[in-house]
Amino acid sequence: MRTRHSRHLRGLAALLLISCVVAAPTAPATAQGAAAAGIRTGPSGLPLPRFVSLKASRVNVRVGPGEDYDIAWVFTRPGLPVEIVQEFDNWRRIRDSDGAEGWVFHSLLSGRRTAVVAPWEAKQPIPMRAAPDATAEITYYLEPKVVGAVTQCDKGWCRLSDKRFRGWMEQQRLWGVYPNETVD
């Protein structure tokens, strides 16, 4: 049985290692999301930060990078987009659309791109269009916090789809893609 003191020391050691990893110089990013300026490469070789989605229907988010750390909260909705902001071994520090951060085991995440429709809005329906143009026909109105798969983004518009809808939305109305990021 581990004591609270040894757990605290182990946590400090992990944070020290993480600080060294974050402060280390990195090569230019070339993987998904690399179009955004200022992206560095993590130990996995993938860019940081980057958007991914939750793979599992139950994802424990921990206060530190390991199973010995307490669970801060649990996600119960697969497909939600999260932003990986840090890596440590097989653990990823993620941020959700509310700005909350915690650690998740890498195999619970997917490279599949999804986005949340305007989570900062208050019940104002957001128009989805038939084409990537502000004058294109409105095909749907989506409520804030609806999640869909991102299949393409270019020139300020993203193609968002789900089994219930498919169309184009202004990129600035989505959380899960970076401003001016190209997704194809």
NUPAMI-594880 format. One record per residue (C-alpha): residue number from 1; residue in three letters; x, y, z. Coordinates in steps of 0.1 Angstrom, whole numbers, padded with zeros to 4 digits. Last residue first. Layout:
BEGIN
 seq type    px    py    pz
 NUM  ALA     X     Y     Z
...
//
This chain:
BEGIN
 seq type    px    py    pz
 184  ASP -0094  0172 -0456
 183  VAL -0090  0196 -0427
 182  THR -0075  0231 -0433
 181  GLU -0071  0252 -0401
 180  ASN -0081  0289 -0405
 179  PRO -0091  0291 -0369
 178  TYR -0085  0258 -0351
 177  VAL -0110  0230 -0352
 176  GLY -0128  0213 -0323
 175  TRP -0150  0241 -0312
 174  LEU -0172  0253 -0341
 173  ARG -0188  0287 -0348
 172  GLN -0156  0302 -0362
 171  GLN -0154  0275 -0389
 170  GLU -0187  0288 -0404
 169  MET -0209  0258 -0410
 168  TRP -0214  0235 -0440
 167  GLY -0238  0206 -0444
 166  ARG -0249  0172 -0432
 165  PHE -0276  0163 -0406
 164  ARG -0292  0135 -0386
 163  LYS -0267  0107 -0392
 162  ASP -0240  0132 -0384
 161  SER -0221  0157 -0406
 160  LEU -0201  0188 -0405
 159  ARG -0183  0203 -0435
 158  CYS -0163  0233 -0423
 157  TRP -0160  0268 -0436
 156  GLY -0134  0295 -0430
 155  LYS -0114  0290 -0462
 154  ASP -0112  0252 -0459
 153  CYS -0125  0226 -0435
 152  GLN -0135  0190 -0444
 151  THR -0149  0159 -0428
 150  VAL -0157  0172 -0393
 149  ALA -0180  0147 -0376
 148  GLY -0208  0163 -0355
 147  VAL -0216  0174 -0320
 146  VAL -0245  0196 -0310
 145  LYS -0234  0219 -0282
 144  PRO -0254  0249 -0295
 143  GLU -0286  0240 -0313
 142  LEU -0284  0233 -0350
 141  TYR -0305  0250 -0377
 140  TYR -0306  0230 -0409
 139  THR -0305  0233 -0447
 138  ILE -0299  0271 -0450
 137  GLU -0294  0278 -0487
 136  ALA -0261  0294 -0496
 135  THR -0255  0331 -0491
 134  ALA -0229  0327 -0463
 133  ASP -0210  0303 -0486
 132  PRO -0195  0269 -0479
 131  ALA -0225  0250 -0495
 130  ALA -0258  0236 -0483
 129  ARG -0257  0257 -0451
 128  MET -0260  0251 -0414
 127  PRO -0275  0279 -0394
 126  ILE -0268  0282 -0356
 125  PRO -0298  0281 -0333
 124  GLN -0294  0305 -0303
 123  LYS -0298  0285 -0270
 122  ALA -0270  0304 -0252
 121  GLU -0238  0303 -0273
 120  TRP -0204  0294 -0259
 119  PRO -0207  0257 -0270
 118  ALA -0209  0270 -0306
 117  VAL -0214  0237 -0324
 116  VAL -0191  0210 -0310
 115  ALA -0166  0195 -0334
 114  THR -0154  0161 -0345
 113  ARG -0122  0148 -0360
 112  ARG -0113  0111 -0358
 111  GLY -0078  0108 -0344
 110  SER -0093  0087 -0316
 109  LEU -0087  0088 -0278
 108  LEU -0092  0061 -0252
 107  SER -0060  0044 -0262
 106  HIS -0040  0075 -0251
 105  PHE -0049  0072 -0214
 104  VAL -0065  0105 -0203
 103  TRP -0052  0133 -0181
 102  GLY -0072  0164 -0171
 101  GLU -0082  0199 -0182
 100  ALA -0115  0218 -0180
  99  GLY -0118  0246 -0206
  98  ASP -0156  0241 -0212
  97  SER -0149  0228 -0247
  96  ASP -0126  0201 -0232
  95  ARG -0089  0202 -0225
  94  ILE -0067  0171 -0226
  93  ARG -0035  0160 -0210
  92  ARG -0025  0128 -0228
  91  TRP -0010  0097 -0211
  90  ASN  0010  0070 -0228
  89  ASP  0044  0086 -0218
  88  PHE  0036  0122 -0209
  87  GLU  0019  0143 -0235
  86  GLN  0004  0179 -0234
  85  VAL -0023  0201 -0249
  84  ILE -0045  0174 -0265
  83  GLU -0078  0191 -0274
  82  VAL -0110  0173 -0269
  81  PRO -0138  0166 -0294
  80  LEU -0167  0145 -0281
  79  GLY -0172  0113 -0302
  78  PRO -0180  0090 -0273
  77  ARG -0203  0104 -0246
  76  THR -0198  0092 -0210
  75  PHE -0169  0115 -0199
  74  VAL -0158  0108 -0163
  73  TRP -0145  0133 -0138
  72  ALA -0115  0141 -0116
  71  ILE -0104  0104 -0112
  70  ASP -0076  0102 -0087
  69  TYR -0041  0094 -0097
  68  ASP -0026  0059 -0094
  67  GLU -0038  0051 -0129
  66  GLY -0013  0076 -0143
  65  PRO -0007  0110 -0158
  64  GLY -0023  0133 -0131
  63  VAL -0057  0146 -0121
  62  ARG -0075  0119 -0140
  61  VAL -0102  0119 -0167
  60  ASN -0119  0085 -0169
  59  VAL -0134  0079 -0203
  58  ARG -0166  0058 -0206
  57  SER -0182  0055 -0241
  56  ALA -0148  0051 -0256
  55  LYS -0132  0068 -0286
  54  LEU -0131  0104 -0274
  53  SER -0122  0128 -0301
  52  VAL -0089  0145 -0313
  51  PHE -0078  0181 -0316
  50  ARG -0041  0191 -0316
  49  PRO -0018  0211 -0293
  48  LEU  0007  0199 -0298
  47  PRO  0017  0182 -0330
  46  LEU  0024  0145 -0333
  45  GLY  0058  0129 -0329
  44  SER  0046  0110 -0298
  43  PRO  0071  0131 -0277
  42  GLY  0051  0162 -0287
  41  THR  0057  0184 -0317
  40  ARG  0052  0222 -0315
  39  ILE  0024  0242 -0329
  38  GLY  0029  0280 -0331
  37  ALA  0009  0286 -0363
  36  ALA -0020  0264 -0372
  35  ALA -0014  0244 -0403
  34  ALA  0000  0215 -0383
  33  GLY -0035  0204 -0374
  32  GLN -0029  0168 -0385
  31  ALA  0008  0159 -0388
  30  THR  0038  0179 -0399
  29  ALA  0049  0198 -0368
  28  PRO  0082  0215 -0368
  27  ALA  0108  0199 -0346
  26  THR  0109  0203 -0308
  25  PRO  0129  0221 -0282
  24  ALA  0124  0207 -0246
  23  ALA  0104  0229 -0222
  22  VAL  0073  0206 -0224
  21  VAL  0093  0175 -0219
  20  CYS  0113  0190 -0189
  19  SER  0081  0202 -0173
  18  ILE  0065  0168 -0177
  17  LEU  0095  0152 -0160
  16  LEU  0092  0177 -0131
  15  LEU  0054  0170 -0130
  14  ALA  0061  0133 -0128
  13  ALA  0086  0138 -0100
  12  LEU  0061  0159 -0081
  11  GLY  0034  0133 -0085
  10  ARG  0058  0105 -0072
   9  LEU  0066  0127 -0042
   8  HIS  0028  0132 -0035
   7  ARG  0021  0095 -0039
   6  SER  0050  0087 -0016
   5  HIS  0036  0110  0011
   4  ARG  0000  0097  0007
   3  THR  0013  0063  0015
   2  ARG  0014  0034 -0009
   1  MET  0000  0000  0000
//
